[in-house]
Amino acid sequence: MPLIEETTKTKVDIDPEILTEMEEEAQVIVHCSFYNDPSLYIGDVGVRVWEETFILDEQGGGINKLVKAFGIVYQPGWYFIKSGDTKRFTMVFDALPKSCSSFTLIEIIPQPGAFVVKGIKRNNSDIYTVRLD
């Protein structure tokens, strides 16, 4: 007696017009870290994410917006990192075009201290790890 019963497979026809309208859902995930280096900073250091954080396609010039940040506060709040500690957080962005081979992570904000990481090489998973310190 078989342990798994055989089932009949049903063929489903999908209208070709519907198939061409479908888009592949994709996102870019960037895991970030910021180390409060006591040789560079005195005391606690505040970090936060602005909604004006983007990834820029270095080839095509397209701008992809931040969808959501996890493990960090949004501006106007602050997360304070003690001297010698590291803060890790994750940001999720809209998908990059397939033609993109490298991109820049950037905050476009009206004050000093914005982070910029240039030349992030694209990979197949679209999951990246960057240091912001």
C-alpha positions in Angstrom: 0.0 0.0 0.0 1.5 3.4 -1.0 2.1 6.0 1.7 1.2 8.8 -0.7 -1.9 8.7 -2.8 -1.4 9.6 -6.4 -3.3 12.7 -7.5 -4.5 13.9 -10.9 -2.7 17.0 -12.2 -5.0 19.6 -13.7 -3.7 21.8 -16.5 -4.6 25.5 -16.1 -4.4 27.8 -19.1 -3.5 31.4 -18.3 -4.4 34.1 -20.8 -1.1 35.3 -22.4 -2.3 38.9 -22.0 -2.4 38.4 -18.3 1.1 36.9 -18.2 2.6 39.9 -20.0 1.0 42.3 -17.5 2.5 40.5 -14.5 5.6 42.0 -13.0 8.1 40.2 -10.9 8.1 41.4 -7.3 11.6 42.3 -6.1 13.2 44.3 -3.5 16.7 45.3 -2.4 17.7 44.5 1.2 20.6 46.4 2.8 21.9 45.3 6.2 23.7 48.3 7.8 26.0 48.7 10.7 27.4 51.7 12.4 30.3 51.4 14.9 30.8 54.1 17.5 34.6 54.1 17.3 36.0 55.7 20.5 39.0 56.9 18.6 36.8 59.0 16.3 33.8 60.0 18.5 33.5 61.2 22.1 30.6 59.7 24.0 27.3 58.4 22.6 26.6 58.9 18.9 23.0 59.3 17.5 21.9 57.6 14.4 18.6 57.6 12.6 17.2 57.0 9.1 15.5 59.6 7.0 12.7 58.8 4.6 14.9 60.6 2.1 17.2 57.6 1.9 17.6 56.1 -1.6 19.6 53.7 -3.7 20.8 55.2 -7.0 21.5 53.1 -10.1 25.0 54.2 -11.0 24.6 53.2 -14.7 21.1 54.4 -15.5 20.7 57.1 -12.9 17.4 55.8 -11.5 16.5 56.5 -7.9 14.8 53.9 -5.8 13.1 54.9 -2.6 13.2 53.4 0.9 10.2 51.1 1.5 10.9 50.3 5.2 13.6 50.3 7.8 13.9 47.8 10.6 15.8 48.1 13.9 16.4 51.8 13.7 14.3 55.0 14.3 13.2 57.4 11.6 14.0 61.1 11.8 13.1 63.1 13.9 13.9 60.5 16.5 17.4 59.3 17.5 19.0 56.0 18.5 22.1 56.5 20.6 25.0 54.2 20.4 27.4 53.9 23.3 31.1 54.3 22.7 32.5 51.0 21.4 29.1 49.6 20.5 27.7 48.8 17.0 24.2 49.4 15.8 22.8 47.1 13.2 19.6 47.7 11.2 18.0 46.8 7.8 16.6 48.8 5.0 14.3 47.6 2.2 14.2 49.5 -1.1 12.2 49.2 -4.3 13.8 46.9 -6.9 16.7 48.0 -9.1 16.5 47.5 -12.9 18.1 44.4 -14.2 20.6 46.5 -16.1 22.1 47.9 -12.9 25.5 46.5 -12.0 26.3 48.9 -9.1 24.5 51.4 -6.9 25.0 54.1 -4.3 23.2 54.1 -0.9 22.5 57.7 0.0 20.6 60.0 2.4 19.6 63.2 0.7 19.0 65.5 3.8 19.2 69.2 4.6 22.0 68.9 7.2 25.5 67.5 7.6 26.2 63.9 8.5 24.3 62.1 5.7 25.6 58.7 4.9 26.8 57.8 1.4 28.1 54.4 0.3 29.2 54.4 -3.4 30.0 51.5 -5.7 28.0 48.7 -4.1 28.4 45.9 -6.6 25.1 44.2 -7.6 24.7 40.5 -6.7 22.1 37.9 -7.6 20.4 37.9 -4.2 20.0 41.7 -4.0 20.9 41.4 -0.3 23.8 43.6 0.8 25.8 44.4 4.0 27.3 47.9 4.4 29.2 49.8 7.1 28.1 53.4 7.6 30.9 54.4 10.0 
